[in-house]
Amino acid sequence: MNDEAALNIPAAAPVLLLALGIAASGGLNLAAIIGLALCAALCAIPTRLRRASLLFACFAAGALVESIRRDALEADLALIASQPPDGFALVTFPIERSWEMREESARIRARGFDLSVDEGSERVELPLLLTLWGEPPSLEGSSSVRAEGFLRCGPETCWMSVKSARLISTEGEEAPWNPGSWNRAALERLRRLGRASPLAARGASLAAALALGRGEDLDPEVREAYRRGGTYHLLVFSGMQIAFVAGLIALIFRWLGRPRPADWILLAIALLAPPFAGHDPSVSRSATMIGVWAASRILGRPTPVENLLFVSAAIRLLWSPGELTEPGFALTYGATGGLILIGRAFASRFKSAIGRALAMSAGAELGTAPITALFFHQIVLGSSVVTVILSPLLTLMLALSAGVSAAAGAAPDLSLIILETIGRLDHLAVLFNELVADRVGIARPVAAPPAALVASAFLMGVTALIFRPRALGGFMAAICLIVVPVSAFATGHFRSQVPTFQMEVLDVGQGDAILIREGRTAILVDGGGRRGDPFFTRNVLLPLLADRGALRLDAIILTHPDPDHCAGLPPLIRTLDVGELWISAWHLRHPCGQELFDAAARKRVPVFAAERIESRTIGGIPLLLNQADPPFRRSPWNNSSLVLSFARHGRTFLLAGDIERTAELELLEDGVPLRADVLKVAHHGSRTSGSPRFLDAVGPKIALISCGWNNPFGHPAPETLEELEGRGATVFRTDEDGSIRIRLHGAAMLVEREIDTTRSLGTL
């Protein structure tokens, strides 16, 4: 292949076959071992057969490492499943991160843990997220954490909930030579300085993110502003930080006329960066690229940057094959690959420095757009331009952050001034991100494209880069990738209209979110949410709406302001186009109700205060809202829920919010019409709701219960289920059935559930 070829076959093609082997793995242990043995023999044969055997060896190696990983994963899950059914466990894990502070809790992460069993302990390689309710103990000077709590595990992650700090202890002594301890010590110094003022706290959180790779203290609204502006990658400790250090070192030693020591220093930085800042894919990718580049120069065999990218990907996949399908791995390699392989093809058409910078950033945007659409249901159009504009400001913040992180203990007064300066600069950056996100509208929620389409686009793009000249291969890869965001936008547009009336109880865990649709009309009743989880909307609610094409809401109706109904709505109203908001005036006294009102005011969304009895037609759907007369002595927010009823095509629906028996009795005494074919059961099926008189008055044929899997409240209560089933109601529940959709075909009701795919449960 001539010099104009996009990539050298030994760099790109083997990695492509390695990834295909991982993706295709399924019990291929024996086949992989035989293949590797065969390839070892074939590699001794010259000419093209050697190259073919190398590619086959990479495919076999991918299948082998993934099979080994799956076997280990199954063994870990079997070990956890063998523990007592109450889920209470004792775990120990090394300290790699600091506490992430939330409003009422603290969290800490570990890459693996030791699980205590009858005869000792067993190692579990699944990542662990531990949540402590209350003030966490100090980790300073310790090497490991020992915790007792409720443990549960999914296919790829474990979660532990600890009720009290008394159930957590620290053990061992922190090694002074451990780079992670340097990082945590610097983080604690920044946190102490940040307590001086709110502006210093803001600067300290940014300095920790930029210089230390610790984003635990970032304000959720600040984080979300960068994300919606398409510049969140500038806050992630990865290539930017290492490139900054590498460039500074190279500049100094070039000025001194000693380029060779710089290579050894860069190799040391590459080895220290992951244990210092964490083993996230972005850190490992950039550290590996820098390390391979420095090693190749030391050995006198400089390697092109394209090869560095693919060699680092191969090393990462062989070490951790499960990352192939993780967003962090895809984003860091998509962005860097787009920058190097596509951006340079675009940049070759420009003569000005600004034009080349924009072209390079556009390549990175193309490389990440399919990934953000798939994992985050969002595409930021023009993020390359925003990145170019903000890069000088973020580079200045990075330089200040590196300086203050190193000098915080020696010069506290100067450090405080620097932190407040970083806070002011961050305020400017956030304002700019919000401007382009809210006013210009560059952040667009989209329906997730099929994973097979995304994989095919990258497969064809890399293939084009391998077999076509540099410029042509880059442009062909860009065409392959741009198909994905176009299809995501088209899918959302196609799904924005439904052929018939439907109501869907969305599976948002322990909470309520109900989507009512007819034609292009979309009404959302409640939005779910979790206390202390600022990313619930982005991770749960928005993807559910985007996948259904409900990217414009004619109205949002809040039944009551408890977090499991309200917390997901303020971020949503800041993100989507919303026609109007309905909320009880009584509920504005609640913090979440006030936050929702403020978010609507900022977006200039009309707000209507619902009276005790209110009727309104939205998009041709007539709605009747009823509210028992507040206040209530017991459960005032639940009992003051707005109760929503409506009729479509001869069928009646009743959404009971979280009312309890006190409010049920009052509605009965007021003569409110309650008869309904479909009942959204109040308060997640709690025993405090669903009194016999109330259920007799409703007489539902279908009962829908929204509750979280394995929730700590025991919802739904067995007695509530017995009352419903005793009246002939067919019960569906989100913890078992996923999202539950009712579609009307004339007077017939078709009930469907959607977990991974939609499955019809029958017509009632």
URSULJO-V72749 format. One record per residue. N is the residue number from 0. RES is the residue in one letter. SS is DSSP state (H for helix, E for strand, C for the rest). Layout:
# URSULJO-V72749
n->(N & N)
res->(RES & RES)
ss->(SS & SS)
This chain:
# URSULJO-V72749
n->(0 & 1 & 2 & 3 & 4 & 5 & 6 & 7 & 8 & 9 & 10 & 11 & 12 & 13 & 14 & 15 & 16 & 17 & 18 & 19 & 20 & 21 & 22 & 23 & 24 & 25 & 26 & 27 & 28 & 29 & 30 & 31 & 32 & 33 & 34 & 35 & 36 & 37 & 38 & 39 & 40 & 41 & 42 & 43 & 44 & 45 & 46 & 47 & 48 & 49 & 50 & 51 & 52 & 53 & 54 & 55 & 56 & 57 & 58 & 59 & 60 & 61 & 62 & 63 & 64 & 65 & 66 & 67 & 68 & 69 & 70 & 71 & 72 & 73 & 74 & 75 & 76 & 77 & 78 & 79 & 80 & 81 & 82 & 83 & 84 & 85 & 86 & 87 & 88 & 89 & 90 & 91 & 92 & 93 & 94 & 95 & 96 & 97 & 98 & 99 & 100 & 101 & 102 & 103 & 104 & 105 & 106 & 107 & 108 & 109 & 110 & 111 & 112 & 113 & 114 & 115 & 116 & 117 & 118 & 119 & 120 & 121 & 122 & 123 & 124 & 125 & 126 & 127 & 128 & 129 & 130 & 131 & 132 & 133 & 134 & 135 & 136 & 137 & 138 & 139 & 140 & 141 & 142 & 143 & 144 & 145 & 146 & 147 & 148 & 149 & 150 & 151 & 152 & 153 & 154 & 155 & 156 & 157 & 158 & 159 & 160 & 161 & 162 & 163 & 164 & 165 & 166 & 167 & 168 & 169 & 170 & 171 & 172 & 173 & 174 & 175 & 176 & 177 & 178 & 179 & 180 & 181 & 182 & 183 & 184 & 185 & 186 & 187 & 188 & 189 & 190 & 191 & 192 & 193 & 194 & 195 & 196 & 197 & 198 & 199 & 200 & 201 & 202 & 203 & 204 & 205 & 206 & 207 & 208 & 209 & 210 & 211 & 212 & 213 & 214 & 215 & 216 & 217 & 218 & 219 & 220 & 221 & 222 & 223 & 224 & 225 & 226 & 227 & 228 & 229 & 230 & 231 & 232 & 233 & 234 & 235 & 236 & 237 & 238 & 239 & 240 & 241 & 242 & 243 & 244 & 245 & 246 & 247 & 248 & 249 & 250 & 251 & 252 & 253 & 254 & 255 & 256 & 257 & 258 & 259 & 260 & 261 & 262 & 263 & 264 & 265 & 266 & 267 & 268 & 269 & 270 & 271 & 272 & 273 & 274 & 275 & 276 & 277 & 278 & 279 & 280 & 281 & 282 & 283 & 284 & 285 & 286 & 287 & 288 & 289 & 290 & 291 & 292 & 293 & 294 & 295 & 296 & 297 & 298 & 299 & 300 & 301 & 302 & 303 & 304 & 305 & 306 & 307 & 308 & 309 & 310 & 311 & 312 & 313 & 314 & 315 & 316 & 317 & 318 & 319 & 320 & 321 & 322 & 323 & 324 & 325 & 326 & 327 & 328 & 329 & 330 & 331 & 332 & 333 & 334 & 335 & 336 & 337 & 338 & 339 & 340 & 341 & 342 & 343 & 344 & 345 & 346 & 347 & 348 & 349 & 350 & 351 & 352 & 353 & 354 & 355 & 356 & 357 & 358 & 359 & 360 & 361 & 362 & 363 & 364 & 365 & 366 & 367 & 368 & 369 & 370 & 371 & 372 & 373 & 374 & 375 & 376 & 377 & 378 & 379 & 380 & 381 & 382 & 383 & 384 & 385 & 386 & 387 & 388 & 389 & 390 & 391 & 392 & 393 & 394 & 395 & 396 & 397 & 398 & 399 & 400 & 401 & 402 & 403 & 404 & 405 & 406 & 407 & 408 & 409 & 410 & 411 & 412 & 413 & 414 & 415 & 416 & 417 & 418 & 419 & 420 & 421 & 422 & 423 & 424 & 425 & 426 & 427 & 428 & 429 & 430 & 431 & 432 & 433 & 434 & 435 & 436 & 437 & 438 & 439 & 440 & 441 & 442 & 443 & 444 & 445 & 446 & 447 & 448 & 449 & 450 & 451 & 452 & 453 & 454 & 455 & 456 & 457 & 458 & 459 & 460 & 461 & 462 & 463 & 464 & 465 & 466 & 467 & 468 & 469 & 470 & 471 & 472 & 473 & 474 & 475 & 476 & 477 & 478 & 479 & 480 & 481 & 482 & 483 & 484 & 485 & 486 & 487 & 488 & 489 & 490 & 491 & 492 & 493 & 494 & 495 & 496 & 497 & 498 & 499 & 500 & 501 & 502 & 503 & 504 & 505 & 506 & 507 & 508 & 509 & 510 & 511 & 512 & 513 & 514 & 515 & 516 & 517 & 518 & 519 & 520 & 521 & 522 & 523 & 524 & 525 & 526 & 527 & 528 & 529 & 530 & 531 & 532 & 533 & 534 & 535 & 536 & 537 & 538 & 539 & 540 & 541 & 542 & 543 & 544 & 545 & 546 & 547 & 548 & 549 & 550 & 551 & 552 & 553 & 554 & 555 & 556 & 557 & 558 & 559 & 560 & 561 & 562 & 563 & 564 & 565 & 566 & 567 & 568 & 569 & 570 & 571 & 572 & 573 & 574 & 575 & 576 & 577 & 578 & 579 & 580 & 581 & 582 & 583 & 584 & 585 & 586 & 587 & 588 & 589 & 590 & 591 & 592 & 593 & 594 & 595 & 596 & 597 & 598 & 599 & 600 & 601 & 602 & 603 & 604 & 605 & 606 & 607 & 608 & 609 & 610 & 611 & 612 & 613 & 614 & 615 & 616 & 617 & 618 & 619 & 620 & 621 & 622 & 623 & 624 & 625 & 626 & 627 & 628 & 629 & 630 & 631 & 632 & 633 & 634 & 635 & 636 & 637 & 638 & 639 & 640 & 641 & 642 & 643 & 644 & 645 & 646 & 647 & 648 & 649 & 650 & 651 & 652 & 653 & 654 & 655 & 656 & 657 & 658 & 659 & 660 & 661 & 662 & 663 & 664 & 665 & 666 & 667 & 668 & 669 & 670 & 671 & 672 & 673 & 674 & 675 & 676 & 677 & 678 & 679 & 680 & 681 & 682 & 683 & 684 & 685 & 686 & 687 & 688 & 689 & 690 & 691 & 692 & 693 & 694 & 695 & 696 & 697 & 698 & 699 & 700 & 701 & 702 & 703 & 704 & 705 & 706 & 707 & 708 & 709 & 710 & 711 & 712 & 713 & 714 & 715 & 716 & 717 & 718 & 719 & 720 & 721 & 722 & 723 & 724 & 725 & 726 & 727 & 728 & 729 & 730 & 731 & 732 & 733 & 734 & 735 & 736 & 737 & 738 & 739 & 740 & 741 & 742 & 743 & 744 & 745 & 746 & 747 & 748 & 749 & 750 & 751 & 752 & 753 & 754 & 755 & 756 & 757 & 758 & 759 & 760 & 761 & 762 & 763)
res->(M & N & D & E & A & A & L & N & I & P & A & A & A & P & V & L & L & L & A & L & G & I & A & A & S & G & G & L & N & L & A & A & I & I & G & L & A & L & C & A & A & L & C & A & I & P & T & R & L & R & R & A & S & L & L & F & A & C & F & A & A & G & A & L & V & E & S & I & R & R & D & A & L & E & A & D & L & A & L & I & A & S & Q & P & P & D & G & F & A & L & V & T & F & P & I & E & R & S & W & E & M & R & E & E & S & A & R & I & R & A & R & G & F & D & L & S & V & D & E & G & S & E & R & V & E & L & P & L & L & L & T & L & W & G & E & P & P & S & L & E & G & S & S & S & V & R & A & E & G & F & L & R & C & G & P & E & T & C & W & M & S & V & K & S & A & R & L & I & S & T & E & G & E & E & A & P & W & N & P & G & S & W & N & R & A & A & L & E & R & L & R & R & L & G & R & A & S & P & L & A & A & R & G & A & S & L & A & A & A & L & A & L & G & R & G & E & D & L & D & P & E & V & R & E & A & Y & R & R & G & G & T & Y & H & L & L & V & F & S & G & M & Q & I & A & F & V & A & G & L & I & A & L & I & F & R & W & L & G & R & P & R & P & A & D & W & I & L & L & A & I & A & L & L & A & P & P & F & A & G & H & D & P & S & V & S & R & S & A & T & M & I & G & V & W & A & A & S & R & I & L & G & R & P & T & P & V & E & N & L & L & F & V & S & A & A & I & R & L & L & W & S & P & G & E & L & T & E & P & G & F & A & L & T & Y & G & A & T & G & G & L & I & L & I & G & R & A & F & A & S & R & F & K & S & A & I & G & R & A & L & A & M & S & A & G & A & E & L & G & T & A & P & I & T & A & L & F & F & H & Q & I & V & L & G & S & S & V & V & T & V & I & L & S & P & L & L & T & L & M & L & A & L & S & A & G & V & S & A & A & A & G & A & A & P & D & L & S & L & I & I & L & E & T & I & G & R & L & D & H & L & A & V & L & F & N & E & L & V & A & D & R & V & G & I & A & R & P & V & A & A & P & P & A & A & L & V & A & S & A & F & L & M & G & V & T & A & L & I & F & R & P & R & A & L & G & G & F & M & A & A & I & C & L & I & V & V & P & V & S & A & F & A & T & G & H & F & R & S & Q & V & P & T & F & Q & M & E & V & L & D & V & G & Q & G & D & A & I & L & I & R & E & G & R & T & A & I & L & V & D & G & G & G & R & R & G & D & P & F & F & T & R & N & V & L & L & P & L & L & A & D & R & G & A & L & R & L & D & A & I & I & L & T & H & P & D & P & D & H & C & A & G & L & P & P & L & I & R & T & L & D & V & G & E & L & W & I & S & A & W & H & L & R & H & P & C & G & Q & E & L & F & D & A & A & A & R & K & R & V & P & V & F & A & A & E & R & I & E & S & R & T & I & G & G & I & P & L & L & L & N & Q & A & D & P & P & F & R & R & S & P & W & N & N & S & S & L & V & L & S & F & A & R & H & G & R & T & F & L & L & A & G & D & I & E & R & T & A & E & L & E & L & L & E & D & G & V & P & L & R & A & D & V & L & K & V & A & H & H & G & S & R & T & S & G & S & P & R & F & L & D & A & V & G & P & K & I & A & L & I & S & C & G & W & N & N & P & F & G & H & P & A & P & E & T & L & E & E & L & E & G & R & G & A & T & V & F & R & T & D & E & D & G & S & I & R & I & R & L & H & G & A & A & M & L & V & E & R & E & I & D & T & T & R & S & L & G & T & L)
ss->(C & C & C & C & E & C & C & C & H & H & H & H & H & H & H & H & H & H & H & H & H & H & H & H & C & C & C & C & H & H & H & H & H & H & H & H & H & H & H & H & H & H & C & C & C & C & C & H & H & H & H & H & H & H & H & H & H & H & H & H & H & H & H & H & H & H & H & H & H & H & H & H & H & H & H & H & H & H & H & H & H & C & C & C & C & C & C & E & E & E & E & E & E & E & C & C & C & C & C & E & E & C & C & C & E & E & E & E & E & E & C & C & E & E & E & E & E & C & C & E & E & E & E & E & C & C & E & E & E & E & E & E & E & C & C & C & C & C & C & C & C & C & C & E & E & E & E & E & E & E & E & E & E & C & C & C & E & E & E & E & E & E & C & C & H & H & H & E & E & E & E & C & C & C & C & C & C & C & H & H & H & H & H & H & H & H & H & H & H & H & H & H & H & H & C & C & C & H & H & H & H & H & H & H & H & H & H & H & H & H & H & H & C & C & C & C & C & C & C & H & H & H & H & H & H & H & H & H & C & C & C & H & H & H & H & C & C & C & H & H & H & H & H & H & H & H & H & H & H & H & H & H & H & H & H & H & C & C & H & H & H & H & H & H & H & H & H & H & H & H & H & H & H & H & H & H & H & C & C & C & H & H & H & H & H & H & H & H & H & H & H & H & H & H & H & H & H & H & C & C & C & C & C & C & H & H & H & H & H & H & H & H & H & H & H & H & H & H & H & C & H & H & H & H & H & C & H & H & H & H & H & H & H & H & H & H & H & H & H & H & H & H & H & H & H & H & H & C & C & C & C & C & H & H & H & H & H & H & H & H & H & H & H & H & H & H & H & H & H & H & H & H & H & H & H & H & C & E & E & E & C & C & H & H & H & H & H & H & H & H & H & H & H & H & H & H & H & H & H & H & H & H & H & H & H & H & H & C & C & C & C & H & H & H & H & H & H & H & H & H & H & H & H & H & H & H & H & H & H & H & H & H & H & H & H & H & H & H & H & H & C & C & E & E & E & C & C & C & C & C & H & H & H & H & H & H & H & H & H & H & H & H & H & H & H & H & H & C & E & H & H & H & H & H & H & H & H & H & H & H & H & H & H & H & H & H & H & H & H & H & H & H & H & H & H & C & C & E & E & E & E & E & E & E & E & C & C & C & C & C & C & C & C & E & E & E & E & E & E & C & E & E & E & E & E & C & C & C & C & C & C & C & C & C & C & H & H & H & H & H & H & H & H & H & H & H & H & C & C & C & C & E & E & C & E & E & E & C & C & C & C & C & H & H & H & H & C & C & H & H & H & H & H & H & H & C & E & E & C & E & E & E & E & E & H & H & H & H & H & C & H & H & H & H & H & H & H & H & H & H & H & H & C & C & C & E & E & E & E & E & C & C & E & E & E & E & E & E & C & C & E & E & E & E & E & E & E & C & C & C & C & C & C & C & C & H & H & H & H & C & C & E & E & E & E & E & E & E & C & C & E & E & E & E & E & C & C & C & C & C & H & H & H & H & H & H & H & H & H & C & C & C & C & C & C & C & C & E & E & E & C & H & H & H & H & C & C & C & C & C & C & H & H & H & H & H & H & H & C & C & C & E & E & E & E & C & C & C & C & C & C & C & C & C & C & C & C & H & H & H & H & H & H & H & H & H & C & C & C & E & E & E & E & H & H & H & H & C & E & E & E & E & E & E & E & C & C & E & E & E & E & E & E & E & C & C & C & E & E & E & E & E & E & C)
